Amino acid sequence: MKATRGGRFQCLKCGTGLEVGATQVRCVQCGAVWPVEKGIPRFFDPHYYWGEHTRERASEFLSAAEHEGWNEAVKVRFAGDRNMLLSILDWQRTAWLPLLGLDSDAVALDVGCGHGAITESLPRTVGWVYALEAIPERIEFTRVRLQQGAISNVSLLQASALDPPCPDNFFDLIVVNGVLEWVGEWDLAGNPRSVQLRFLRKLHRLLKDDGILLIGIENRFGYGAFLGAEDHSGVAYTSLMPRFMASLYLRVNRRPHHRTALNPRRQYRTYTYGERGYRRLLAQSGFGQTRFYWADPGYNEPYHLVPLKHAHLLEHLRAMRMDPSQVLRTGWRVRAKTLFAWALRFVAPDFVIFAQKGPGPTALKDDPLARRLRSDLPHMELKDPLSMLSTYQFSGKSVVRVVESGEVRPQLILKVSTPADGSKEAIQSEFRNLTLVAERLRAERNPGFAVPAPLRAFQMGNSYYAAQSPVGGEQLHRLVLKRPRPDRFTCLRTELNRCIGVALQIARIFTEERAIAPFDDSWWKLPSELASEPDLQRAVKEAQSEARSQDRVQHGDFTVENILIEAESGILTIIDWENLMRGAPVLYDVFSLLLSVVPLVGIGEKLSGSRRRGLEDQFLSAFFRTGSWARLYGELLLTACKLLSVGPCRLWDAFVTFLVLRSNYFALRGSAAAAQTHVKFLVCTLQHREEFLIEIQSAVDIK
């Protein structure tokens, strides 16, 4: 059986059309029959109805995974499809795990495991995982994936999600990610809402008394729906219509869609709800306590989990607007979201929902993580806490901010390991670095900077948590942007001069400190497209030899995001010490700082119309052209050279070497886009060598 581009099923044997019924799919020509289980044809993938996704293609994909490795097979099969690649590859699809505080012996169920991204991530945190999927090819792919990853604490179940073969009162966690909205199409006998209720009530029985159901799902009234985003029905606006009207619209609409191909009556059955609707649905299913998070950018990419409270939503949007990479290039959507933050509780596109078994108030009266923190951090007074999380794709670290309900300033900061290889070791190393820095600063008579206070590192379940105190102040770029427009450039000049002095103090404090890990040699590798450049080869080789002989210590990620300044007291605090390292080139931190300021280039300019400055244009204005910004960068680099005893003639070699190192740093972190951006900067630098710091070339020889 296959489906054509027009959405009509065809028999694989004779190519004739098929009759689709509630219990079976039958070929009108040869009589071949495919059984339907709860609306899902057996041996057929309900998520891919187009012609290229036939069983033969699925078998080829599975064979490639077995012989070439599942990871490589996915990259080849879905090359160019970012959403599918992230959906299958990214372990941070379970970014919400640190907020649950699960024990190491917890038992979890992944309903509708698909290609196994969540299934592979869960067993690295909990004791045992059951993965449920109706499609045999997907089950087999997940089996191959787990075998190649040497993961043994998973049981695979091929069954309908509507009737999971599991005992009652058995699971600590059940994950329903992108499933609840579809169950109405898997059982065509009843009303879609009643199907959803039966499904949720079944899951309620499967949970232990203190178990948690986690749901990832869209908001029926998400702002994307009002902007014409395609609904699950395959057409726009149907989620906003009354259900009967949506069904009527689908009957008269001629646009075919693979999701409704099994529904001959073309009813609208993919029900989603707003926050209040989900609360009612869960309450009627027996879940007494729920907590809602806005999942930004989406529930399949839950890199930011923000409680649905106005103060926290607004703070998150302000942070997005103030990100240095967005300052001069933020579109109208982000500005509109900031302006209408009060409405985001109702129009946030995606939710992650925690629903706890048992009767109780409609909102979780206690944060699941906070209950565990009270025992691990008894000195912390957490009355009515909320936890919010930030991370990024393929990250080895998540940051959790614990705040009191109604407040914005955090009471506690947690750095938490993720399922990534080496994540626990990295969190442990960062905590040791922070402890070492705090001890050294206490011995300083007049320290030029402060750091968060390290509180305690501990293991909760299979996750590693490092607790530290919150810090006051604003990130450097946010502080500058809050100043009146005419004062911004002067403020930035003053603070950057101060930061360069701090970089020098860091190197002085840790002179000959052997407890700090040495620089990673893999960072010296030249980009493949530039490996034959003789000038670049020479510069990197000489810089590597010089760095080893000087053996200086540097912060390693000395950027405006990691530098906070209190407006009133002027206290400068440096955060994120995970990359504290020994043996990098002496100007590494200085160049990291200046490059992180590049997105701010032009903050004093008034651009006409819709004109925006691109990042490459800003980069050229800072390092290669004439004007106030190039003059500022030249002056700052000459100051750094004087303080660090570096000859100005070494600046170009030092800069191209830094770009090589930084591109490799991001590549090793899994940030491919950032790595490629730095490679582009490197190419640009090689092309404009004669213009490098041209503003100060007449005053000093820098070539």
N, C-alpha and C positions, 0 to 999 in steps of 0.2 A: 504494500500500500504506500502511496506517495501523494503529495499535494502539489498541484501546479501553481504557477505564479498567480493565477486567478483565484486561488483559494479553494478550488474544487478537488476532491479526492479522486485519484485514479488507481486502479489495480496494477500492481507490479507485474502480474502475470500476463494480462492481456491489454492493459491500457484503457480499459473501459471505466466509465464513471461508477461511483459507489453510492449506495444508499446508507445514510447514517441514522441509526436509531438509538434508543436509550440504552439498549443492552448489547448491541452488536453493530459492526460495520460490515456490509455484505456487497460483493460485486454482482452487478445485475447481469453480467455476461457469463462468467465461469462459475459463479456461486461461492467463491472463496469468502471466508468469514473471519473477521477479527473480533474477538470478545472485547467488551467494554467493561472495565471495573470502575465503578463510581464515576463514570463519565470519562475515564482515561482508556483509550484503546491499548490493549496489551502489546508490548513490543513496539510501541510507537511513542515518540517524544512529544508531549503536548506543548512544549515551549518552542518548537521549531517545525512549522508546517510548510515551509517553502521547499521547493524541489531539491535544493542542494543538501538538505538535511534529512535525506532518506536513511533507511537502516543501513544501506551499503556504505554511505558516507560515514555514518557512526562507527561501522565496523573498521573502516580504514583508519579513522581517528584513533580507535582503541588499539589497533595493531601498531600504529606509529608510537603510541604511548608506551607500549610494551617493549619495543625494540630500540627506540631512540631516546626514551626517557619522557615521562609525562610532561615535564616542564617545557622541554624543547618542542614537543608535539603541539602544545597549546600555543606557543609563540608563533609557530608556523601556521597552524590552522586559523588563528584569529589575528594574524598580522594586520595592523592598521585599525583594529577595532578596540579602542582604548577601554570601553566599558566592559567588554567581555574579558579582556586580559586582566583588568583589575578584579573583576568578579570571580575569576578562577584562580588567580595567582596570589592575591594580596591577603596575607594572614591578618592584617588589621581590619578585616571585615568583622572581627570579634573585638574591636577596640573597646566595647562596653564591658568586657570581662572584669577589669580592675574595679569597677563600681559595684560588683556583686559580692566581693569578699568571700568567695567559695572556698571550702576546705579541699585539701588534696585528695580526699576520698569521695568527693562529690560525683554523682552519676548524672549524666546529661543525655538528652535526646534531641537530635537535630532532625526536624521534620522537613522533608523535601530537600535532602542534602545536595541535590544537583551534581555538580562536578567536584564537590568535596572540599571547597575552600574553608568553610566553617568547620566541617568535620575534621580536617587536618589540624586546624588551630586549637580546637577545644581540648583534645587529649593532652596537650602540652601544659594545660592548666588544671584540669580536673582529673579524677581517678579513672573513670571509664565513660565511654561515649557509645551511644547507639545511634546509628545513622539510618534514617528511613527514606526510601526512594522507590517510586513505582516503576521507573524505567530501568530495565536490566542493563542496557549499555552504560548507563550512568553509574549504576552500582559497580559494574566491572571496572570502569575507569577509576572510580574512587578506590577500589580494591588495589589496583595497580599503583595508584598514587601513594597509598598508605604503605604498601610493601616496599616501594622504592625509597620511602622516607623512614623505613625501619620503625614504624609506629604500630604497636601491637595491642594497645588498650582501646580498640574500637570493634564493635560488632555491627555488621551491615545487615539491614533488613529490607528485603524487597516486598513492599506491600503498599496498599493505598493509605494515604495520609488520613483518610476518613475512618479508617478502621485499623489502627496500629496494633500489632499483636504483642502488647506489653502488659505487664501486671499493674494493678492499681497501687497507688501510694508508693511509688518506686523511685521517682526521679526528683533530684534536687533542682534541676534546671531543664526546661524545655524551650527550645529555640524554634520560633516560627517566623522565619525571615522571608518576606515576599511570598507568602503562601495563603494567608487568611483571605485575601481579596479574590483568590481563584477557586476556592472550594465550591462556590455556587455553580461553577461550570462543570465540576466533577460529579455532581449529583443533580440531574435535571428534574428529579421527581418532585421536589418541593420548592418553596420560596427560598431565594438565596440567603436571606437573613436567617431563616430557620435552619438551613444547612450549616451556616456559620455557628449558630448557637449549639447545635449538636456536636460539631467539631470541637468547640471550646470546652463544652461540658465533659467530653471524653478526655481531653487533656487535663482538665481540672481533677478528674479521678486519678489520673496517672501520677500526679504530683504528690510529693510528701506534704505533710501538714504545713511546713514552713517553706515549701518549694516556690520557685519563681518561674513564671512564664514570661519569656522575652519575645516581643513582637516587633518586627521591623516592617513598616508599611507607610503608604502615602496618606496624606491628608486630603480628604474629599474636596476641601475648600482651599487647597494650597494656591498661592498666588500664580503658579505656573498654569493652573487650570483656567484662570481668568485671562491669561495671556495667549491662550490657544494651544497649549501643550496637548499632545495626543494622549487620550485616556486609554485605559486597558481595553476598551471596546474597539480601539483602532481609529477612532475619530475624536475630535476635540469637543469639549464642553459637556459630554454626557454625564460626567460625575456631578456637574452643577444642576442638572435637570432633575425634576421629580422622576422616580424610577419608571413609572408607566410611560412618561413622555420619552425617556431615553430609549425604552424598548420600541416605541412607535417610530422614533427617529431612525433606529437601526434597521427597521423593516423597510422604510422608504429610502434609506441611504443605499446607493449602489456600490459604494466602495467596499470591496471585499477585504477581509482581515483574517489572518490565520487563527486568532484567538476565538473567533465565533464560528469557525468552520464546523465544529462538532455540534453546534446548536442550530438545528434546522429551522427553529421558530425565530431565530435571531432576536432572542430576548436579551435585555441588559441584565447580566447576572454577576458582574464583577463589582460587588458592592464595596465601597470604602465609606469612611465617615469622618466627621470632624472630631475634635477632642471630646466634646460632650457625648457624641454618638458612640465613640469607642468606650467611654466610661459606662454608659448604659448597657452596651452589649456585654462587656466583661462582668458587670454586676449581675446581669441576668444569667450569666454562665456560672456564677458562684464565686467570682474573684472580688473580694471585698476591698482590697487596697491596690491602688495603682499609682504609678509615677510616670509622667510624660517628659520626654526630652525632645527638643528640636535636634535632629540629626543633620548636620551641615558638613558636606554638601548633599548627603543623601543617606538613607538607611543602609545601602550597600557600600557606602564610603563614610562610615560614622566617625570621621576624624575630629569633629567637634560635637560634643553632647552638652546641650545647654538646657537647664530646666526652664519650663514654660512660665517664667515670671518676668515681668516687664524689666526690672532692674538688670537682670542677668542677660536678657536678650539684647538690651540696649548696650550694655558693656561689651558684649561679643561683637556687635555691629560696629561699635566705635573702634574696637581693636582691629577689625577688618579694614576699616576706612583709614586707620593710621598705620597700617603695615607699610614699610618703606617702599615695597615693590608696587603699591597701589596708589601712592600719594598723588601722583600726577597723571595716572592713567585709569582711575576708577570711573567706571561707566555710570550711567544714570540709574541702573538697577540697584547698585549698592547704596548710592545716595538716597534713593527713594526708600530702600529698606531701613536706612538709618532714620530718615524723617518719620516714617510710619512704624517705628519699633513697637509702639503701643498695640498695633494690630497683629503683630507677628504670632502671638499666641493662637490666633484664629486662622492665619493664612500661611503658617510655616509649611513648606512643601512636604516634609517627611518627618515621621515620628519614630523614635525608639521607645517602647512602652515596657515598663516593669509591672507585672501584675502578680500579686502574692495571693496564695491560696488562703482561704479562711475568711470569715466575716469580719467586718471592721469598717472604718470610715472610707470614703471614696478615694482619699489620697493617702499614700504611704506616710504614716505619722513619723517614721524614722527612716533615714537613709540606710540602705542595706550595708554599705561600706562603713558608715559611721558606727554602727553597732559593734563591728569588729575592732574599729580603731579605739573605742573606749577601753577595751581590754589590753590592747597593745601599747596605747599611749594614755595611761590613766591620768597623767598630769594635765592633759588637755581638757578644758571645759567646753564640751560640745553639747549645746542645749537643743537646738532645732536645726541641725546642719543639713546642707545640701552639697552634693559633690558634682562638679562639672569637669569634663575631660577634654584635653586637646592632644592631638598627635598628627601624624601624616602617613601617607601610604608607604608600606613596607618599612615602617619605623621600628627601631629597636628600643624605643622608649615612649611612654605616655606620661603626660603631666596632668595630675589631678589637683584641682583647687577645691578645698573644703571651706565653705562659707556658712555663716549663720543665715537662716532664711530671712529675706528682706534686706540683707546687706550685700555689698559688692566686694569690699576688701576681704581677702581670704584670711582665715584663721590658721591655715596649715597648707603647705605645699608638699605633694607626694610625687616622687619620680618612681615610675612603676615599670617593671620589665614586661616585655611582650613575647609572643611565641617565636620571635626571631632567634636564630642561632647566636649565642654569645650575648644575648640581651641581659641576662642576670649578671654576668661578669662585668658588663659595661656599667650597669647601675651601681654595683659594688665598687668599681674603680672610681666612678664619679664621686661617690660618698667619701671614699678614702681621700681623694684629692681635695674635696671641700673641707674635710676635717683638718688636713695638713695646712691648707691655706689659712683657715681660721686660727690655728695654733700659731703660725708664723706672724699673723697680723697682731695678735695679742702681745707679741714681743716687740713690735714696732713702737717707737716713741711717737711719731707723727705719721700714721698711715694715711696715704692719699686716697684710699678707697676702703669700702666695707664689703662684706660678703654675707649671705644668709647664714644663720646659725644652724649647724648640723644637729639634728635632734636624736634620731635613732633610725637604724636600718633593721628591717625584720622581714621574715617570710610569712606570707599569709596564703595558705594553700600551697600551690606550686609557683606563685608569683612572688617577686622580690620587690619590697617597698623601701624607699629611702625618704624619711621625713625631714623636712627642714622648715625653718621659720619663714614667714612671708617677709617681703621687703617693701619699704615705702618708696615713693617717688614715681616718676614717669620714665618710660623708655626715652632715650636721648632724642630720637626723631619725633616722638610725640610731644616732648617738652618744647622742642623748637617750633613745631607746627601750631602750638597753642599761643605763641607770641604774636604780637601784631605784625602784619606783613613786612613793614619796613625794618623791623628789628630782627627778623629771622636769620638773615645772613650773618650779621654781627654776632648773634647768640651762638650760632653754629661754629663760627671761627673760634670764639673763646673756649667753648667746650671741647672742640677737637684738639686744640693746643693742650688743654688739661689732660685729655685722654692719652695723648702721646706720652706725657710725663708719667702717667699711671702704667703704661706698657713698659716703660723703662724700669719703674719700681718693681714690677712683677719679676722681671729678669734679675734684678739685683737681689731681691729677697731670697730667691731660690738658686743662687749661684752654687754650683757643685752639689746640688741636691740629687742624690742617687736614687731616692725612693720614687721619683717621677719616671714614668715609662718613657723610653726613647722614641724618637720619631720613627714612624712606619716607613720602611724603605720602599714599599710598593707605591708610595705617593710620587716617587721620582719618575715614573714611567711616562714617556712622551706620548701624546695622542697619536694614533696610527696615521692620521692624515698629515701630520707634521713631523713624523719621525725622521725624515730625510733632510730636514732643515739644518745645515751645518752650524749657523750662528746659534740656533736654539740648543743644539746638542752641546756646543761648547759652553754656553752660559749655564746650563743645568749641571754639567759635569763639574765646572769650577765652583758653583754654588754648593753642590753636595760636599765637595772636599772641604770647603771653608766652613760649612755648618758643622761638620763632624769635629773639626778642630776647635771651634769656639764653644760648642756644647751648651748653648743658652737655653733657658726655660721660658716658655711663652704660654699664654692662655689657650691658644689654638683655635678659638672661634670668637675673636675680639671684634664684635659687630655692634651696631647701634641697637639691635634688639636685645643684646645681653648687657647693656650699660643703662642703669637707671639713676636718675638724679632727682633729689627732692628740691622743689622750687624754693622753699623757705630756708631750709638749713644748708642747701648746697651739697649735702652728702651724696657721694657717688658710690653706687653699689654695683658690683659685677656678679652676674649669675652664670649658671651653666658651665661647670668646670670639668666636664667629661673629657675634653680634648687637651687638658693640660699636658704639655709634652716637652721633651728635651731633645735638642739637636736639630731644630728647624732653622732656616735662615733667619738672621737677626731682624730683618724688617718684615717678617711674616705677619705679626700682629698689626703692625702699622698699615700695611697694605690691606689686610682684612678689614680694618676700620674704614679706611678711605673708600674701598670698593663698596662697602655696605651703605655709604652715604651717596653713591652715584644716583640712586633713584630720587634723591632730594634735589639734584641739580636743577636749578630753575625755579625754586620755591618762591623767589621774589618777583618772578616775571608774571606779567598779565598777558595771557595768550588770547588772541582774537578768535572769535567763532568757536569751532569745534577742534581747532588745531591742538595736537598733543605732541609732546616730545617722546620719541622712542628711546628705549634703554640704550641702544647703541649710540644714538646721537648724544645722550647725556654722558656716556662713557668718553666719547671724543671731546666733548666740551670740558671735561674734568682733567684729562691727561694730555691732550694733544693740541687744542686750539688756543686762541688768545681770548682774554676776557677775565672777569673777576674770579670765576670758578677755577680756571686753569692757574691763575696767579695764586689763589688760596692753596690749591693742591701742591704747587711747587714750593711755596713757603713752608708748608707743613712737612714736606719730605726733606727739605734742607734742614729744618729744625731736628727731625728725627735722625738724620745722618750725623749731625753735630753731637747729639746726645749719646748716640750709639757708636760713635767713632767709625762711621762708614764713609768712604770717599764718594762724593756725588757722582763720580765717573762710573760707579758700580750700579747706579739706580736702574738703568734699562735692563741689564742682566738680571738684577734682583727682581724686577717686576715681571718679566716673562717667566722666570723660574717660579715665582709665586703663583701665576696663573696656571702653570702646569700642575703644581701641587694642589691647588684648590680644586681644579677640575677632577683630579683623582680622588680627593677627599669626598666630594659629592657623589662620584660614581660608586665608591665603596660603601657609601651610606644608602645607596639605592635611589638617589635623587638624580635620575637621568637628565631631566630638563635643566636643572641647575648646573650639572656637569657640562652639558652641551652649551649653555650660555657662556660659561667660562672659556670653553674652547673657541667660541666665536670672538670673545674678547681677545684671546691670544692671537688669532688670525688677524684681527684688526690692528693689534699692536705691531705685529711683524710688518704689516702693510704700511704703517704710518711711522716707522721708526724715526725718520728724519724730523718729524714734528713732535716727538715725545718731550713733554714739559718745555715747549718752545718759549713759554713766557719767561723762563729763567735761564735759558741757554746763553743769553748774552751776558749774564752775570757770573755764571759758573759753568765749567765744562762738565756736562753730564753724559756725553756720548761715550 
